[in-house]
Amino acid sequence: MISVGSGLAGVASALAAADSGMETILLEKSDLLGGSTAHSYGILWVPNNHLEKGQGIEDSADLSRRYMLWLGGERQSLEHVDAYLRYAPEALEYFERVGDIPFYPIGLSDHFYPVADGTLEFGRNIQVKPFDASQLGEWQPRLRHSRYLERITWDEMKQWGGRANERNWDHVLLAEREANDIRTFGAGLVGHFLRAAIQRGVNIWNSTSVDELVVEDGRVTGISCSHEGQQLNIRAKRGVILGTGLYGANERLVGQLVPVLDDLERALEAAAEHEEAKLEEGVRLVQRALADALGREGLAEIPTDGKFDPHTQEALLSQSSDAEEGTVIQVLQKGYTLGDRVLRPARVVISSGADG
């Protein structure tokens, strides 16, 4: 079986396939593993689960169904609602057993509790205990780091004053976790699943782009992919799981619009020098709207503070300065990422250290 994508959907599918005795391969187009899951809170909403029952919490499929219908204004597919209510609790218990995944309920109520029908204060929101990334062995450096939080648990954050009260967090504990590469939230969740998949013998190919499905007689029989500079066809007797997510974006279109953003920024600089306030204001509005539009498509500016990063930056010049050797001291052209990919590297000048 072939599973495409190394976020939770892809890894969980690969783990289940391997547990059932299939030879399984997990393909990921990025160099890093974890997909969008690694950037998420990694909190699973699973109603009527066995962990609730173990703590004496009363829940039922009927109560959960009423809440789900309330959330969707009773416009959902009832077939999908009922399937989720049936299989989500089973899946949670299955992966806990098969993958030794340490799930536990966190102190987070359902949204709209207690206003909405069928809500519970506790028990349905599930997280995993912190994950020691060294358990991934050679794959540890490839586990994607979250752009947001990955060293603190939800309950700790709540206990220490919340997301906006970071100064009161236990920074000694968080520093220890960072030093030991202990992950939480989405990175911790997908880390636990990757560890279990590796232990079950799942083969992982990263930096592998799946170009198309191979279809024979109306049936998907494999994939065509690019791997280590080769174009390969891989057959799958038991099917292909597309566990990919990310966020849809037209890379060609975004690439064409980036130079427009550059032009507008240059116009703003010129207008500011000549104090042409109205022109500056108008162009600024256009620039902001364009930047927001590109941001919604997944475009993000590459950070250039601190040390030079050869993976996302291109050094065009090295100059002596008081800054530490290898530090970025000037940005000649901004760089951008689109989802997981570097669309254009940031072109920078780096310090060669002080003369003498």
Order of alpha helices (4+ residues) and beta strands (2+ residues): beta-alpha-beta-beta-alpha-alpha-alpha-beta-beta-beta-alpha-alpha-beta-alpha-beta-beta-beta-beta-beta-alpha-alpha-beta-beta-beta-beta-beta-beta
